[in-house]
């Protein structure tokens, strides 16, 4: 394998600073909402993510970077293809194919028992609108070195310039607020 000076510099810099690159290995991500007829739930069937974390003696000491991407057309509803198509239209999936979250900074990281309370702020992009978003997650480092983050976030569709979907000639209307519930696990590269 041919190494460039830049890649060698990045690897050495990462080792010296204690930062390690991680990739997503497992995930669960659901979007929960309401309508005037019933509650609904959609599941993301594909999530791509990577991060740079510092672990010292098995403890998470810092999160330097985190990027998460969800291809919109992999989101599927328990209510079937009609709901899926309404979701894709509302999220402007043809123009904006991915929902993304990019960590801006960690506001707090504190150990609580065998877990970590982590408060962050990042840029959440949905349907062409990007908003600075605060996000609380619970982190756990497993004995095999994987890191799992669990959390949820309520957002309003209209904040992202999304018109809540309707169906059946307007007789079915979805609520403006949805909750994103997730668990993502990362493994060192």
N, C-alpha and C positions, 0 to 999 in steps of 0.2 A: 504494500500500500504506500502510496506517495503522500508524504505529509508536507503541507505548506507551512511556511513560517507562521502565518496567522493562526492556523488551527493548533499548532504546537503551543503558541503563545496563549491561546484561549484555554487549552487544557491545563497548562502549568498554572495560569492565573486562577483558574477554578480550584485546583488542588491547594495552592498556597493560601487562598483566602478562606477555605473551608466550605465553599459553595459547591453544590452538586446539582447536576441537571437530572431532572426526572421527567418521565412520560406517563401519560394516563394508561392504566392497565385494566381498570374496571369502573363502571359507572351505573348510576340509576338517576334519571332526571325526569320528573313529571311536572306538568303544568295543570293546575287545578282551577276550575272556575265554576261559575253559576250561570243559570239562565232563568227566565220566568217559568220554565216548565220542569227543569231538572238540573242537578249538578252534572258537571262533565269533567273528564280527565283525559289528557293526552300524554303520550310517552315519547321521549326522544330516543330513537333507535340507533343514533350515531352521535358521539361526542368526541372531539379531538382536543387534547390539552397537553401543555407542558409547563414546567416550572423550574425555578432554581431555588433550592432550599439549603439552609445550613443545619447540619445535625452534628452535635458534639456529644460523645459518650451516650448515644442513643436518645438524646433529647433534641427536640426541635428548638433551635435558637434564633432563626431568622428565615423570612421569606423574601427573597430578593425580586422574584419575578413570577408571574402566573398569567397564562393566556389560555382561554377556553373558547371553543368554537362549536356551534351546533348547526349542522345543515338543516335548514327549515323544512325541506321536503322529506326529512326522515322522521318528522314528528307525526305520530299517528294517534287518532282518537279512539276511545272505546265506543263512540257513537257511529263509526264508519266513515266511508269515503266522502259523503256529503259534508260532514263536519270538517274532515281533512281539507277539502277544497275551499271551504269558507275560511279556515285558518290560513291557508296559503295565500288566498286573496287578501285577507286582512294584513298579513305580514309582508305583503308585496314581494313574495318569494321569487318571482321571475327577475326582479331588479336587484333584490338584496337577498342573496342565497343563504347567508349565514347570520346567526345571532352570535355576537361575540362579547366576551368580558375580558378586559385587560387590566390587571392590577396596577394601580397607581402607587399606593403606599400602604404599609401596615401601620395602623394607628395604635394597636396594642396586641401583645402576644404574651399571655401569662399561663403558667402551668396550674392546673387544678386537678389534683389526684393523678390519674394516668392519662389525662387529656389536656388540651390547650384551648383556652378561650382566645379567639383571634378576631380582632376588629380591623376591617380593611375599608379602603375606598378604591374604586376603579371605574373604568369607563364601560358602560353597558350599551351596546349598539343593537337596536331592534328596528327593522323596517326602515332603515336609512336615518334614524335619529339616534344620536349618542348622548347619553346623560351620565354625569358623575353620580355614582351610586354607592351608598354605604352597604357593607355586607358583613354580617357576623357569621362565623363558622366555628364549629367544634373540630379540632384536629386531634388525631391519634397516630402515634408512631408504633408500628407493630414490631415484634421481635425479629422479623425477617427484613426489616428496614423500609417496608412500604409505609406510605403516609396516606391516611384517609381523612378527608374533609367532609363534614356533614352540615347541612343548613337549609334554610328556606328564605325566600324573599317575596314579599307582596309588592306588586307594582300595579299601576293603573295604565291601561292600554292608551288612554287619551294623552298621557304624559309623553308617549312615544309617537303621537300623531296617528294612532291606530283607531279606526272606528270599530267599536265592538260589533262582531258579526251578527247578522240577523238571518232568519230563514223563514220559510213558509209564508212568503209575502209579508214579512214583518211581524207575524204573530209570535215568532220565537225570537227573543232578544237575549243576548248574553250580557252578564254583568261586566262593568268596567274593570273591576279589580280581579287579578289572577294571582295565584301563588305558585312560585317555582320551588319545588322541593327536590333536593339533590344529595347525592353521596358520590364522591369521586375518589378513586384510589390511584396513587402514583408510585412508580417503582424507579429506582435509580437506573440511569442509563449505563 
